[in-house]
């Protein structure tokens, strides 16, 4: 059987999760379907964050209107189809979801509700050393990802699987910033790429070959090939989505 990779894109206004089949060699996408996210009767505010469990069996979607439900979907290992497992209400409107490595805890961050610890950095990337004995952080480096004086709106950040490159999205300038990572963890900005308008979320495929970014205001998804040496992003394809796409998850199905 051919290995299968599935891309999920959340679209907040219709409260749908789009499912695409992705060709691993070319990154060509084929739209399969859209899954409705239940729980509220209006659009999910400005975004609808997603998180995938470490075993790739469950996809969670957070809705940003009262009662702030988080809906869990089972991922079919054969084709990636989604089916509702259940939902639980979150304490506030959350802009970010993630699941810990054990798969036992879903972590949510809300700037509106001031939930969880947060450090406001005006679109900067911070590098911190972690003390193994105490877990305390020591600031090593702060990098700016937007022009000085610009009203920045930082969004998402991801590493390539080999840990050699870091990418960050900035919504006000609609750019993706690429950084190379030194052996000691220090970052060097190596370039910026104009992308979809207001790029809240993006993802890197499990092999580190492609980056997929969505634009909340362009209502499109762009696919880029990652140059592993230079970190450059080369445009490959562009796809229309439903309105307000804002989150991307890429899953290799276990049966593929």
C-alpha positions as a LaTeX table, in Angstrom:
\begin{tabular}{lrrr}
\hline
Residue & $x$ (\AA) & $y$ (\AA) & $z$ (\AA) \\
\hline
Unk1 & 0.00 & 0.00 & 0.00 \\
Unk2 & 1.20 & 3.51 & $-0.79$ \\
Unk3 & 2.10 & 5.57 & 2.27 \\
Unk4 & $-0.61$ & 8.15 & 2.93 \\
Unk5 & $-0.25$ & 11.67 & 4.30 \\
Unk6 & $-3.30$ & 13.70 & 5.26 \\
Unk7 & $-3.48$ & 17.46 & 5.79 \\
Unk8 & $-6.13$ & 19.01 & 8.04 \\
Unk9 & $-6.99$ & 22.72 & 7.78 \\
Unk10 & $-9.32$ & 24.42 & 10.25 \\
Unk11 & $-11.65$ & 27.13 & 8.90 \\
Unk12 & $-13.20$ & 29.15 & 11.71 \\
Unk13 & $-16.14$ & 30.85 & 9.99 \\
Unk14 & $-17.94$ & 27.73 & 8.71 \\
Unk15 & $-16.49$ & 25.68 & 11.62 \\
Unk16 & $-15.12$ & 23.05 & 9.28 \\
Unk17 & $-11.97$ & 20.97 & 9.16 \\
Unk18 & $-10.88$ & 20.41 & 5.57 \\
Unk19 & $-9.15$ & 17.11 & 4.73 \\
Unk20 & $-6.60$ & 16.86 & 1.92 \\
Unk21 & $-4.56$ & 13.93 & 0.62 \\
Unk22 & $-0.92$ & 14.99 & 0.14 \\
Unk23 & 1.53 & 13.48 & $-2.32$ \\
Unk24 & 4.77 & 13.03 & $-0.37$ \\
Unk25 & 7.04 & 13.66 & $-3.35$ \\
Unk26 & 5.38 & 16.66 & $-4.99$ \\
Unk27 & 3.27 & 18.02 & $-2.08$ \\
Unk28 & 0.29 & 18.12 & $-4.46$ \\
Unk29 & $-2.93$ & 18.25 & $-2.47$ \\
Unk30 & $-6.28$ & 16.68 & $-3.31$ \\
Unk31 & $-9.23$ & 17.89 & $-1.30$ \\
Unk32 & $-11.25$ & 15.00 & 0.11 \\
Unk33 & $-13.96$ & 16.49 & 2.30 \\
Unk34 & $-14.89$ & 18.90 & 5.09 \\
Unk35 & $-15.94$ & 17.86 & 8.60 \\
Unk36 & $-18.34$ & 20.06 & 10.55 \\
Unk37 & $-17.27$ & 20.93 & 14.11 \\
Unk38 & $-20.28$ & 20.92 & 16.49 \\
Unk39 & $-20.63$ & 22.71 & 19.80 \\
Unk40 & $-21.71$ & 26.28 & 19.03 \\
Unk41 & $-24.08$ & 27.90 & 16.54 \\
Unk42 & $-21.89$ & 30.77 & 15.32 \\
Unk43 & $-18.43$ & 31.23 & 13.83 \\
Unk44 & $-15.47$ & 30.38 & 16.07 \\
Unk45 & $-14.38$ & 33.98 & 16.64 \\
Unk46 & $-11.03$ & 34.62 & 14.92 \\
Unk47 & $-9.60$ & 31.11 & 14.82 \\
Unk48 & $-10.14$ & 27.42 & 15.57 \\
Unk49 & $-6.88$ & 25.86 & 16.82 \\
Unk50 & $-6.11$ & 22.18 & 16.24 \\
Unk51 & $-3.90$ & 19.65 & 18.02 \\
Unk52 & $-3.05$ & 16.05 & 17.13 \\
Unk53 & $-2.29$ & 13.39 & 19.74 \\
Unk54 & 1.23 & 11.90 & 19.66 \\
Unk55 & $-0.10$ & 8.54 & 18.44 \\
Unk56 & $-1.94$ & 10.30 & 15.57 \\
Unk57 & $-5.25$ & 8.77 & 16.62 \\
Unk58 & $-7.13$ & 11.87 & 17.82 \\
Unk59 & $-7.52$ & 15.41 & 16.50 \\
Unk60 & $-8.79$ & 18.14 & 18.85 \\
Unk61 & $-10.44$ & 21.41 & 17.74 \\
Unk62 & $-10.97$ & 24.36 & 20.06 \\
Unk63 & $-13.96$ & 26.66 & 19.53 \\
Unk64 & $-13.58$ & 30.26 & 20.66 \\
Unk65 & $-17.16$ & 31.18 & 21.59 \\
Unk66 & $-19.02$ & 30.28 & 24.82 \\
Unk67 & $-19.13$ & 27.66 & 26.22 \\
Unk68 & $-15.70$ & 27.24 & 24.53 \\
Unk69 & $-15.99$ & 23.53 & 23.65 \\
Unk70 & $-13.00$ & 21.46 & 22.61 \\
Unk71 & $-14.17$ & 18.73 & 20.24 \\
Unk72 & $-12.24$ & 15.49 & 19.89 \\
Unk73 & $-12.25$ & 13.56 & 16.59 \\
Unk74 & $-11.06$ & 10.00 & 16.00 \\
Unk75 & $-8.69$ & 9.78 & 13.02 \\
Unk76 & $-9.42$ & 6.76 & 10.84 \\
Unk77 & $-6.00$ & 5.05 & 10.35 \\
Unk78 & $-7.00$ & 3.89 & 6.87 \\
Unk79 & $-7.84$ & 7.22 & 5.25 \\
Unk80 & $-7.70$ & 9.94 & 7.92 \\
Unk81 & $-11.47$ & 10.50 & 8.02 \\
Unk82 & $-12.71$ & 12.24 & 11.16 \\
Unk83 & $-15.52$ & 11.16 & 13.48 \\
Unk84 & $-16.63$ & 12.93 & 16.67 \\
Unk85 & $-15.56$ & 11.27 & 19.92 \\
Unk86 & $-16.92$ & 13.88 & 22.32 \\
Unk87 & $-16.23$ & 17.32 & 23.70 \\
Unk88 & $-15.44$ & 19.16 & 26.92 \\
Unk89 & $-15.67$ & 22.88 & 27.61 \\
Unk90 & $-12.48$ & 24.89 & 28.03 \\
Unk91 & $-12.21$ & 27.65 & 30.67 \\
Unk92 & $-11.94$ & 30.46 & 28.12 \\
Unk93 & $-11.44$ & 31.34 & 24.46 \\
Unk94 & $-8.12$ & 29.68 & 23.60 \\
Unk95 & $-5.81$ & 30.63 & 20.76 \\
Unk96 & $-3.45$ & 27.67 & 21.06 \\
Unk97 & $-3.76$ & 23.96 & 21.79 \\
Unk98 & $-1.08$ & 21.33 & 22.15 \\
Unk99 & $-0.80$ & 17.84 & 23.62 \\
Unk100 & 2.10 & 16.72 & 25.79 \\
Unk101 & 4.41 & 13.91 & 24.67 \\
Unk102 & 2.67 & 11.32 & 26.81 \\
Unk103 & $-0.66$ & 12.08 & 25.12 \\
Unk104 & $-2.29$ & 12.55 & 28.54 \\
Unk105 & $-2.59$ & 16.28 & 28.76 \\
Unk106 & $-4.05$ & 18.88 & 26.41 \\
Unk107 & $-2.61$ & 22.31 & 27.09 \\
Unk108 & $-4.51$ & 25.46 & 26.17 \\
Unk109 & $-3.39$ & 29.07 & 26.13 \\
Unk110 & $-5.74$ & 32.06 & 26.22 \\
Unk111 & $-4.50$ & 35.60 & 26.04 \\
Unk112 & $-8.03$ & 36.90 & 26.54 \\
Unk113 & $-8.47$ & 34.94 & 29.74 \\
Unk114 & $-4.85$ & 35.28 & 30.90 \\
Unk115 & $-4.63$ & 31.53 & 31.27 \\
Unk116 & $-1.26$ & 29.78 & 31.59 \\
Unk117 & 2.01 & 31.66 & 31.84 \\
Unk118 & 2.78 & 33.89 & 28.86 \\
Unk119 & 5.56 & 36.21 & 27.83 \\
Unk120 & 4.57 & 38.99 & 25.44 \\
Unk121 & 7.37 & 39.37 & 22.91 \\
Unk122 & 5.98 & 42.49 & 20.03 \\
Unk123 & 6.77 & 39.21 & 16.96 \\
Unk124 & 10.18 & 38.12 & 18.40 \\
Unk125 & 11.69 & 34.68 & 18.81 \\
Unk126 & 13.22 & 33.92 & 22.18 \\
Unk127 & 15.95 & 31.32 & 22.82 \\
Unk128 & 16.18 & 30.04 & 26.39 \\
Unk129 & 18.45 & 27.52 & 28.12 \\
Unk130 & 16.65 & 25.15 & 30.49 \\
Unk131 & 18.34 & 24.19 & 33.77 \\
Unk132 & 17.90 & 20.39 & 33.96 \\
Unk133 & 17.81 & 20.34 & 37.77 \\
Unk134 & 15.25 & 23.10 & 38.34 \\
Unk135 & 13.57 & 23.74 & 34.98 \\
Unk136 & 14.38 & 27.45 & 35.27 \\
Unk137 & 14.85 & 29.36 & 32.02 \\
Unk138 & 17.84 & 31.50 & 31.17 \\
Unk139 & 17.37 & 33.93 & 28.29 \\
Unk140 & 20.06 & 33.53 & 25.65 \\
Unk141 & 18.75 & 35.35 & 22.58 \\
Unk142 & 15.86 & 37.45 & 21.26 \\
Unk143 & 15.39 & 37.86 & 17.51 \\
Unk144 & 13.04 & 40.30 & 15.77 \\
Unk145 & 10.92 & 38.95 & 12.90 \\
Unk146 & 9.41 & 42.25 & 11.69 \\
Unk147 & 10.57 & 45.78 & 10.82 \\
Unk148 & 11.32 & 48.12 & 13.73 \\
Unk149 & 8.25 & 50.15 & 14.70 \\
Unk150 & 5.84 & 47.89 & 12.81 \\
Unk151 & 2.60 & 46.89 & 14.55 \\
Unk152 & 3.45 & 43.21 & 14.75 \\
Unk153 & 1.17 & 40.22 & 15.25 \\
Unk154 & 3.27 & 37.12 & 15.78 \\
Unk155 & 1.53 & 33.81 & 15.21 \\
Unk156 & 2.97 & 30.31 & 14.71 \\
Unk157 & 6.43 & 28.71 & 14.96 \\
Unk158 & 7.76 & 25.29 & 13.89 \\
Unk159 & 11.04 & 23.38 & 13.62 \\
Unk160 & 12.04 & 21.03 & 10.83 \\
Unk161 & 12.19 & 17.40 & 12.05 \\
Unk162 & 15.99 & 17.36 & 12.07 \\
Unk163 & 16.11 & 20.49 & 14.24 \\
Unk164 & 18.24 & 22.46 & 11.79 \\
Unk165 & 15.71 & 25.14 & 10.75 \\
Unk166 & 13.04 & 27.18 & 12.48 \\
Unk167 & 10.19 & 29.06 & 10.78 \\
Unk168 & 7.87 & 31.69 & 12.29 \\
Unk169 & 4.81 & 33.40 & 10.84 \\
Unk170 & 3.91 & 37.09 & 11.30 \\
Unk171 & 0.40 & 38.20 & 10.42 \\
Unk172 & 0.74 & 41.97 & 9.96 \\
Unk173 & 3.46 & 41.63 & 7.31 \\
Unk174 & 2.14 & 38.26 & 5.99 \\
Unk175 & 5.61 & 36.74 & 6.09 \\
Unk176 & 7.39 & 33.55 & 7.09 \\
Unk177 & 10.80 & 34.08 & 8.72 \\
Unk178 & 13.43 & 31.34 & 8.38 \\
Unk179 & 16.21 & 30.82 & 10.94 \\
Unk180 & 19.08 & 28.34 & 10.99 \\
Unk181 & 19.85 & 26.68 & 14.33 \\
Unk182 & 23.45 & 26.30 & 15.51 \\
Unk183 & 24.56 & 23.24 & 17.56 \\
Unk184 & 24.31 & 25.33 & 20.74 \\
Unk185 & 20.74 & 26.37 & 19.89 \\
Unk186 & 21.57 & 29.91 & 18.75 \\
Unk187 & 19.46 & 31.26 & 15.89 \\
Unk188 & 20.42 & 33.24 & 12.82 \\
Unk189 & 17.75 & 34.80 & 10.61 \\
Unk190 & 18.41 & 33.71 & 7.04 \\
Unk191 & 15.46 & 35.24 & 5.20 \\
Unk192 & 11.79 & 36.04 & 4.95 \\
Unk193 & 9.16 & 34.85 & 2.46 \\
Unk194 & 5.94 & 36.66 & 1.59 \\
Unk195 & 3.05 & 34.27 & 2.06 \\
Unk196 & $-0.75$ & 34.17 & 2.34 \\
Unk197 & $-2.43$ & 37.24 & 3.85 \\
Unk198 & $-2.57$ & 37.09 & 7.67 \\
Unk199 & $-0.84$ & 33.69 & 8.11 \\
Unk200 & $-2.00$ & 32.57 & 11.55 \\
Unk201 & $-0.96$ & 28.93 & 11.18 \\
Unk202 & 1.30 & 26.67 & 9.16 \\
Unk203 & 2.86 & 23.21 & 9.38 \\
Unk204 & 5.93 & 21.31 & 8.18 \\
Unk205 & 5.50 & 17.79 & 6.80 \\
Unk206 & 7.03 & 14.90 & 8.82 \\
Unk207 & 9.98 & 14.57 & 6.44 \\
Unk208 & 10.84 & 18.28 & 6.58 \\
Unk209 & 10.48 & 18.73 & 2.83 \\
Unk210 & 7.43 & 20.98 & 2.60 \\
Unk211 & 5.83 & 23.85 & 4.51 \\
Unk212 & 2.08 & 24.51 & 4.20 \\
Unk213 & 0.74 & 27.94 & 5.23 \\
Unk214 & $-2.81$ & 29.30 & 5.30 \\
Unk215 & $-4.03$ & 32.90 & 5.19 \\
Unk216 & $-6.97$ & 33.97 & 7.32 \\
Unk217 & $-7.72$ & 36.87 & 4.99 \\
Unk218 & $-6.74$ & 35.31 & 1.65 \\
Unk219 & $-8.74$ & 32.11 & 2.23 \\
Unk220 & $-6.03$ & 30.08 & 0.53 \\
Unk221 & $-3.32$ & 27.54 & 1.38 \\
Unk222 & 0.17 & 27.75 & $-0.11$ \\
Unk223 & 2.65 & 24.88 & $-0.36$ \\
Unk224 & 6.41 & 25.56 & $-0.27$ \\
Unk225 & 9.37 & 23.26 & $-0.84$ \\
Unk226 & 12.03 & 23.68 & 1.87 \\
Unk227 & 15.64 & 23.99 & 0.72 \\
Unk228 & 17.40 & 21.90 & 3.42 \\
Unk229 & 20.71 & 23.74 & 3.07 \\
Unk230 & 19.65 & 27.36 & 2.56 \\
Unk231 & 16.28 & 27.21 & 4.32 \\
Unk232 & 14.70 & 28.96 & 1.34 \\
Unk233 & 10.99 & 28.42 & 0.66 \\
Unk234 & 10.07 & 27.81 & $-2.97$ \\
Unk235 & 6.38 & 28.06 & $-3.89$ \\
Unk236 & 4.96 & 24.80 & $-5.24$ \\
Unk237 & 1.17 & 25.19 & $-5.34$ \\
Unk238 & $-1.78$ & 27.19 & $-4.02$ \\
Unk239 & $-5.25$ & 25.94 & $-3.04$ \\
Unk240 & $-8.53$ & 27.63 & $-2.19$ \\
Unk241 & $-10.05$ & 26.82 & 1.22 \\
Unk242 & $-13.20$ & 27.83 & 3.05 \\
Unk243 & $-13.19$ & 31.27 & 4.69 \\
Unk244 & $-10.80$ & 32.04 & 7.56 \\
Unk245 & $-8.39$ & 29.09 & 7.43 \\
Unk246 & $-6.08$ & 29.36 & 10.41 \\
Unk247 & $-4.58$ & 26.04 & 11.48 \\
Unk248 & $-2.79$ & 23.19 & 9.69 \\
Unk249 & $-1.94$ & 19.68 & 10.89 \\
Unk250 & $-0.19$ & 16.99 & 8.78 \\
Unk251 & $-0.62$ & 13.31 & 9.70 \\
Unk252 & 1.07 & 10.18 & 8.31 \\
Unk253 & $-1.52$ & 7.47 & 8.75 \\
Unk254 & $-0.22$ & 4.40 & 10.63 \\
Unk255 & $-1.61$ & 2.00 & 8.02 \\
Unk256 & 0.09 & 3.78 & 5.13 \\
\hline
\end{tabular}
